Amino acid sequence: MSAAPGWVFPEPLDDVGGEVAIVGVGEAAYSRASGRTSREIAAEATARALEDAGLAPEDVDGITVSRVDTDFDADAFRAHFGTTRPIWVSHCGGGMTWAGTAPHDAALALRRGDATTILNVFSVDWASKRGEMVGGPGKFHAEELFKQNLEVPFGWFPQPVYFASIARRHMAEFGTTEAQLGEIAVACRRHANRTPHAVMRDKLLSLDDYLASPTIADPFRKEDCSLISDGGAAYVMTSVERARDLRRPVVEVAGVGLGTSRTSRYWAQQDDFTATPQVCSAPAAFAMADLTPADVDVLACYDPFTIVSLMQIEDMGFCPKGEGGRFVEDGALYFEGGALPYNTHGGLLSHAYVLGIAHVVELVRQLRGTSASQVPDARVGVYGGYTGPQASTLILRAGGA
C-alpha cells in the first residue's frame, strides 16, 4: 500500500476479514414527509431485519447506532420489543461512514464475547421536519460556529454550494463535463425506476432531461443533489460460523477501511480539493480482503452529490485520478452490462436519503441474488461511506466466493 498523502490518514483497524456476516436486512418505508418519527421508522426496519434473518428480538444482545441523530438506542429497542436482556452498545454504527465500519466493531464484540447477535440501525424523519427547518444536514452546518463565521458570510453555504465548488475545480483540473456528472444521475435514476420502494420510482430521467434542467448552483442541477427523505434500514450481524446455520445465504465481511481528513469538516482547507479520504480507506479494506478493485462486481457509494460519486470511484481505484468523467460514460454504471454497476437501488440521489445504510442493504441483496436490478453472478460488493471528514470502505463477499 502506498503512503497516504499528508492531508489524510488511515485509521488503524483490526483485521476482521471473514469473522462476521450480515444475516438479516430490513427497511422501513421510504417517502417524502410522512409524519412518522425516526424511532417508529427504526423499529419498523429492525422488525423486518430480524424477520429476514429468522431471529427474534430476544436474540439481540448488541446494537450499533450513530453518534448523531440517534433516536433508537438499546433502551428504545427493549421498550419497543419488550425484551429485558443486557445489550452491548457501540456508537460507531448507523449510517454514513459508520454503515461501513459497524461490522468492524461488531466483529470485535463477537471476539470478546460481548454479544452474539448485533443490530445496526439508522433512520431519519428529516422530510417531515423540513418545514420546521430542523431536519437534515444543513442545520448542523448552519449551527457550527466556524462555518457560521468563516464560511456562511462569504456565501459558501449550504452543501450544494460547497460541492458545486468542488465539482467546478474537478472540471478545471481534469476536464470533467456536466454531461459526465449527468451520467451518474441518470444511472442512479435508472436503477431507482426498477426499485419498488424508491422515492423516485416513477420519475424518469434521460441525459437530455438532465442537461435541459436549470442549474441551481453552477454546475449543479437539482438532479446532482440528494433527496431529503423519511426512512430507515437495519441489518443484523453475527459470526460467520453461526450464519451458516441461519436461513439466508452467507454474506461475509471481507474487509473494512476508514480514512480521516486532517482538516475535518472544513473542506475549504483540504490540500487536495478534488479527493476524498477513500484514497487511504479503500486500499486498507482491499488489503484486508486480499482483493482488488478489479474483483468488484457491484459498487454502492454514499452519493450526496454526483461529484462525490465520481471522486470516490477514482479514489477507490476503479480508474486513475481525473479519468472518472470518461469512466462513467456510455452506461458504464448500469446494472446490465456496465463495467461497474453502481448504486443499483438508486442511491441518495434517487432512492432515498437515509445516509448510506440502504446502500449496504442493497449490496446484501445483490450478493444473495435478489436485487430488483440484479447484477449476474455478483459475488463481491463494496460500500463507500462518506461524511467529508471521513470515508469508510466495506467489502462484502458472498459465502464461498
N, C-alpha and C positions, 0 to 999 in steps of 0.2 A: 504494500500500500504506500503510495507517495505521500510525502509530508503535506499536512494541511496548510493552506495559506494563513497568513498571520491574523486575519480578521475573524477566524472561526477555528473551533477545536472540537474533536470528538470526545464525547463523554465516555468514561471507562465503564463498560458493561461486561458482566459475566457471560461466558459462552453458555447459552441455554438451548442451543440448537437440538431439536429432537426430544426435548423434555416435556413440552406442554402442547396440548391440542385444543382447538376450538371445536366443541361438540354440540353446540346449540346456538342458533341465531334467531332473533325476533325483532320485529319493527312495529311501532305504533303508526297510526295513520299519519301521512304527510299532507299538509294542507297550508293554505293561507290562514288568516286569523280564524281560529276555531272556538275560542272561549275556554279551552281546556287549560289546566295548569300543567307546568312541567312535571310535577310529581305524578299527576294522573297519567301523563304520557309515558313517563319512565316505567310505571307499574304495568302498563299495558304491554310495552315492549319486553319487559322482564318475563311476564307470564308467557308470552309467546316463545321466547328463547328457551325457557325451561320445558315447555311442551315439546318444542322441536327436539330437544335433547333427550326427552323421555325421563326427565328428572322432576322431583317435587321441590317446592320451596324449602322444605325441611332439609333437603340435601345441601343447601347453600351455606357454607361456613366461611366465605370470603367474598369481599366486594372491592372493586377498584372504581373510584369515582374521580371526577375532575376537581382540581383545587379551586376552580372558579365556576360560578353558576351551578352549584351543586344543590339540588333540592330532593335528592333521593339517596340518602345515606343508609347506614346499617339500621338505625332506629326506624327510619321510614319504611325500610324493607320489612322489618319484623312487625311493625304496626299494620302494614297493608296485608301481609300474608299470614299473620297470626303465628309466627314462629318465635321460639324463645332461645334457641341455641346461640352461643357466642359467635361473633362474626369478625374475622380478621379484616382490617380496612387499610387500603392504600389510597392516597390522594394523587397518585401518578397514573390515573386512568381517565376514563370518559372519552372525550373527542379530541380533535386537533392532533398535535404530536402524540398525545397520550393514548389515543386509539391504537397507535403503533407500538408504544412501549409498555402498555398494560400487561401483555403476555410475559415480558421480562420480569416484572415484579411478581406476577403470578407464579412463574417458574421458581423464583427464589423462595416464595412462601411454601410451595409444594416441597422443595428440598428440605426446608426447615421443619416441616410438619405443622406449619401454622394453619393450613387449610387444605382441603381436598377438592372442593368444588367452588370455583371462583367466578363471580359475575362481574362483567364490565358493562356499564350502562351510562348513557348520556341522552339528555332530552333538552329541548328548548320550546318556549312558548313566545318567542320573540315577535312573531307576526301578530299575535293577539295583543302584545304590549306596545306595538309600534305607535299606535295613536297617542299613547301617553309619553312617548319619547324616552322610554326606559328599557327598551329591548334592543339587542343587537350590539355589535362591536363598536359602533360609533359612540355610544355612551361612555364606554371605557376610555377611548382615546380622548374624548372631549373633556373628561374629568382628570386626566393625567396631567400633573402640574407643569412638567417640562414642555409637553406638547401644547398645553394651553398658552404658555408664554413665549415659546420659541418657534412654534410651527403654525398654529392657528392664525396669529396676527399677519403672517405672510401668505396666507391663503393655501397652505399645504395641509388641507383637511377637507373632506373626510377621506376614507380609504380609497375610493375611486381616483381621487386626485393623487394620492401617494403613488399608486401603482400605474396610473397613466404616465406619470413622470418616469417611472422605471421602464415602461414599455417604450416611450419615446427615446430613452437612452439606448435601449437594446436596438431599436431601429437605426439610430445614428451610428452605433458601433459595428453592427453586423448586417445591415441592410434588410432587416426583418420588415415585412409589409403588413398592412392592415388586413389584407386578404388572408395572409397566413394565420393571423390571430383568429380570423373568422373560421378557418378550417377547424380549429379546436371547438369553437362554439357550436358549429354545425354538427360535428361528430357527437358531442355530448347530447345535443337535442335529438339527433337521430336515434340514439340509444334510449333516451327518455321516452320517445314516442312508442317504444316497444315495451316499456316497463309499466305494468298496470297501475302502480301506486305513485308514479312520478307526478309532481305538481304540474309539470309542463307536458304531460302525456298527450294532450290534444292540440298542442301548439306546434305546427310545422315550421321549419326554418331551413331555407336554402342559402347558399353562399350569396346569391343575388339579393335575397331578402336582407341578409346581414349587411351587405355593402350599401343598400338603399336606406338603412336605418340611420337616423341622425346621431351625431356624436354628442356625448354628454360631458366628457372630459377628454379632450383630444389626446390620444387617438381612439378612446373607448366609446363604444356604443353600449346601450343597456345590455345587449347580449354578451358582452365581455365581462359582465359583473354577476356575482352570485345572487341567488334569491334570498329573501328573508322568509322563513317558514316556521310553522309549528311542526313538531315531530320528534321522533327519537328512535333509538335502536339499542339492542343489547346483544352481547354474546357471552357464552358460558365456556369456561376453561377447566380442564383437568389434566392429569398426567396422560401421556401417550399410551401407556400400558392400560390404564383404565378405559381410555377412549375406545380401545379395540373391543370392549365388551358392551359398548352402548350402541344405540340404534342407527346412528349416522356414519357414513364413511369418514375415516380419519383424515382430518386436515391438521397437519402439524406445523408448528412454528419452527422454521429452519434457521432464521437469522433475524437479529434486531440491531439497529444502529440509531444513534442520536448525536446530532451535531448542534453546537451552540455558537451563536454570533457574539463577539466581544462587545458589539455596540447595542446589544439588547434590542429593544423595540424602536430604537431611533435609526430608522433606515437611512435617513439623510446623512448619517455619519459613517455608513458602511463603506469600507475601502472599495470593494468590488460591488458596484451598484446593480449589476445585472446578474448576480449569482445568489444562490440560496445555501443554507447550511447542509443541503444534500451533498455538497462536494466532499464532506467527510463522513456524513451519516451513511450514505449508500455503500461506499467501499467497505466500511466496517461490517455492515449487515451481509453483504455478499461474501466477505471473507469468512464470517461465522457460518454461513450456509454452505460454503465451498461451491458456490455458483457464480455465474457472471451475468451481466445484462442480456447476453445472447440466449440464456436459458429461460428467460421470462416469457410466459405465454400471454399474460394479461396484466396490465398496469392500472392502478387506481390512485390518483394523486389528489390531494387537497387542492381545490381549484377555486379560490375566491375570485380570481380574475384569470383571463386567458393567458396573460403573460406569466403568471406563476406556474401554470401548467407547462408552458414552453420552457421556462428556465429549469424546472425540476427534471424534465425529460433530458435536457442537456447535462445537468449537474449529476444525474444518476448514472450517466454513462451510456445512454441509448444512442447518442450521436455526439460528435465533437461540439465544443462550446461555439456558439454563434451559428451553428447549422440547424438549429431547431426549427426555424421557419420553413426551410426547404424540406426537412424531415417529415413534417406533419401534412404536407400537401398530398392531394390526389387520393384521399381516402385511407391514408396510412394508419389512422386511428380507429377505423371501422372494425367492428367485431367480425365481420365476414370478409376474410382475406386480407385485412390490413397488416402491415408489418409489425405494428404494436397496438393491439386492441386496447382502448383507453377509456376509462370511466364508463364501463358498459351498462351502467344503470342511469347515467346522465350527469352524475356529479353534482357539486354545489351549484353549477351553472343552470342545470335543467331538471335535476331530480328533486332535491330538497336541501336546504341549508341547515343540516344537523351536524356540521363541523367534523365530518370525516368518519364517524362511526358507521354510517351506512355504506361507505366505501369498503370497509372490512367485511361487512355482511355480504356485499356483492361478490367479493373475492371468494368467500367461503362457498357461495352458491356456484360460482364458476368452477371451483375445484371439485364440487360434488356433481357437476353436470346439470344443474337445474336453473341456470340463469335464463331470463327472457331473451337475452342476446348472447346465447351460449357460444363461446369460442371452442371449436372442435378439439377434443383431447387436451384440454387445459390441465396442466399438472403443476405449474409454478405461477403464483400470483404475488404481486408486490404492491404494498400500500406505501405511498409517500405522504407523510404527515407534515404539516407546516403551520407555524404561528408567526413567522417573521423572525423572531429571535432564535427559534429552534426549528429543526426539521428532524423527523424520525423516518426510519425505513423498517418496514415489517415484511419479511419474506415468508410466505406460506407455501406449503408443499402438500399435494395430495398423498395420502398414505401409500407407501411402496414406491414413490417416484424416485 
